[in-house]
Amino acid sequence: MKAAQKTTPEKPLIILTPQAAHWTLCNQIANKISHLCAASFIHKDIVLPLDLTQQPTDSYQTKCADYLMALTCEPEENVKNRKVRIMLVQKSRIEELLEHHPIDSEKGWDDIFLEDEIHRYRWTLLHHIARAYQKQPKHPVSGRILWAKPLCSLELCTISQPIDKLATIPKEKLKDYGDWCHSP
């Protein structure tokens, strides 16, 4: 908790010292998060053919993405308590933000239109994560960030049911699949 108490609105990322403690905590959190995707990783391993030119053997799709994980603390002035959070952001989203809003161009980050000003803190937090990502050392061969310095990377997967299978689901059950699904 001492590391969380050291955060400020200008420095919201939690960094534990020594670095080995930061790595250990991040590893434990990443293991818990990865556990949520265990079935998807096994599914991917089973259906992905060894010959990558072939199609997978079933119609369920395993979707995977690389995520950045940041330990943060939100020291907002208008709340009574400080919230420690684990922020997961798709790496490709951060790279896209950096492409359109370079870190050295503060104006691009400050002049963004937000639907509601209440989101300003989260936008600023994304800026801090993007800045940390840009500065974080990368592996010379793979290009992946070096872990827990302060960000971590992890691959997360999910299994999606094919749309043609949804056609067999009764209309009253389709609402359980969210707005992306429309009945035929």
C-alpha positions in Angstrom: 0.0 0.0 0.0 2.9 2.4 0.5 3.6 2.3 -3.2 0.0 3.2 -4.0 0.1 6.1 -1.5 3.1 7.5 -3.4 1.1 8.0 -6.6 -0.1 11.4 -7.7 -2.4 12.5 -10.5 0.8 13.2 -12.5 2.3 9.8 -11.7 -0.7 7.3 -11.3 1.3 4.1 -12.0 2.2 2.0 -9.0 5.9 1.0 -9.0 7.1 -1.3 -6.3 10.8 -1.4 -5.2 12.8 -3.4 -5.4 12.0 -4.3 -9.0 11.8 -8.0 -8.2 8.8 -7.2 -5.9 7.1 -5.4 -8.7 7.7 -8.3 -11.0 6.4 -10.9 -8.5 3.2 -8.9 -7.8 2.6 -8.4 -11.5 3.2 -12.1 -12.2 0.7 -13.2 -9.5 -1.9 -10.8 -11.0 -1.2 -11.9 -14.5 -1.6 -15.6 -13.5 -5.0 -14.8 -12.0 -6.1 -13.0 -15.1 -4.7 -15.7 -17.5 -6.6 -18.3 -15.5 -9.8 -16.7 -16.8 -8.7 -17.6 -20.3 -7.4 -21.1 -19.7 -10.2 -22.9 -21.6 -9.6 -20.6 -24.6 -5.9 -21.3 -24.7 -6.5 -25.1 -24.5 -9.2 -24.7 -27.3 -6.7 -22.8 -29.4 -4.1 -25.5 -28.9 -6.5 -28.3 -29.8 -8.1 -26.8 -32.9 -5.1 -24.9 -34.4 -3.5 -27.2 -36.9 0.2 -27.8 -36.9 0.2 -26.8 -40.5 -0.7 -23.1 -40.3 -1.9 -23.0 -43.9 -4.9 -25.3 -43.0 -8.1 -24.0 -41.4 -8.9 -24.8 -37.8 -10.9 -28.0 -37.3 -14.1 -26.5 -35.9 -16.3 -23.5 -36.4 -15.8 -21.9 -33.0 -13.3 -19.0 -33.2 -10.5 -18.4 -30.7 -9.7 -14.7 -30.6 -6.5 -13.6 -28.9 -4.9 -10.2 -28.3 -1.9 -8.8 -26.5 -2.7 -6.6 -23.5 -0.7 -4.3 -21.4 -1.3 -4.4 -17.7 -0.6 -1.5 -15.4 -0.9 -1.2 -11.6 -2.5 2.1 -10.9 -3.9 4.1 -8.0 -6.5 6.8 -8.6 -5.8 9.7 -6.2 -8.9 11.7 -7.2 -9.6 14.7 -5.1 -13.4 14.3 -5.2 -13.5 10.8 -3.7 -12.9 9.7 -0.1 -10.7 6.7 -0.9 -7.9 6.0 -3.3 -8.7 3.1 -5.7 -6.0 0.6 -6.6 -6.8 -0.8 -10.0 -5.3 -3.3 -12.5 -5.7 -1.6 -15.9 -5.8 -3.9 -19.0 -5.5 -2.2 -22.3 -5.1 -3.8 -25.7 -1.6 -3.2 -26.8 -2.8 -2.3 -30.3 -5.1 0.4 -28.9 -2.1 2.0 -27.1 -0.1 1.8 -30.3 -3.0 3.4 -32.3 -3.2 6.2 -29.7 0.5 6.8 -30.0 0.2 6.9 -33.8 -2.5 9.6 -33.7 -1.5 11.4 -30.5 2.3 11.3 -30.1 3.6 11.7 -26.6 5.7 14.7 -27.4 2.6 16.5 -28.7 0.8 17.3 -25.5 -1.8 19.3 -27.4 -3.1 16.2 -29.1 -3.9 14.6 -25.8 -5.4 17.7 -24.1 -7.6 18.7 -27.0 -9.6 15.5 -27.3 -13.4 15.7 -27.1 -14.8 13.4 -24.5 -18.5 12.5 -24.3 -18.4 13.5 -20.6 -15.7 15.3 -18.7 -15.9 12.6 -16.0 -13.8 10.5 -18.4 -10.9 13.0 -18.4 -9.1 11.1 -15.6 -9.2 7.8 -17.5 -8.0 9.5 -20.7 -5.1 11.0 -18.8 -4.4 7.6 -17.3 -4.2 6.1 -20.9 -1.8 8.9 -21.7 0.4 7.8 -18.8 0.2 4.2 -19.8 1.1 5.1 -23.4 4.1 7.2 -22.2 5.3 4.3 -20.1 4.8 1.9 -23.0 6.8 4.1 -25.3 9.7 4.5 -22.9 9.7 0.9 -21.6 12.7 -1.2 -22.7 11.8 -3.8 -25.4 13.3 -7.2 -26.1 15.9 -6.7 -29.0 14.5 -9.7 -31.0 10.8 -10.1 -30.2 10.1 -6.4 -29.7 7.9 -7.2 -26.6 8.3 -5.0 -23.6 10.6 -6.2 -20.8 8.2 -7.3 -18.1 7.2 -5.2 -15.1 9.3 -2.1 -15.9 6.5 -0.9 -15.0 4.1 -2.4 -17.5 3.5 -6.0 -18.2 2.2 -7.7 -21.3 0.0 -10.8 -21.5 -2.0 -12.6 -24.2 -5.6 -13.1 -23.5 -8.0 -15.3 -25.5 -11.7 -15.9 -25.8 -13.8 -18.3 -27.7 -16.7 -17.0 -29.8 -19.6 -18.9 -31.0 -20.0 -18.7 -34.8 -22.9 -16.5 -36.1 -24.5 -19.5 -38.0 -24.8 -21.3 -34.7 -26.7 -18.3 -33.2 -29.4 -18.8 -35.8 -30.5 -21.9 -34.0 -30.9 -20.0 -30.7 -34.5 -18.9 -29.8 -35.1 -15.2 -30.3 -35.8 -14.7 -26.5 -32.4 -16.1 -25.7 -30.5 -13.8 -28.2 -30.6 -10.9 -25.8 -28.0 -12.8 -23.7 -25.5 -12.4 -26.5 -25.5 -8.6 -26.5 -26.0 -5.9 -29.0 -23.6 -7.3 -31.6 -26.0 -10.1 -32.3 -29.2 -9.7 -34.4 -31.7 -12.4 -35.1 -32.1 -13.5 -38.7 
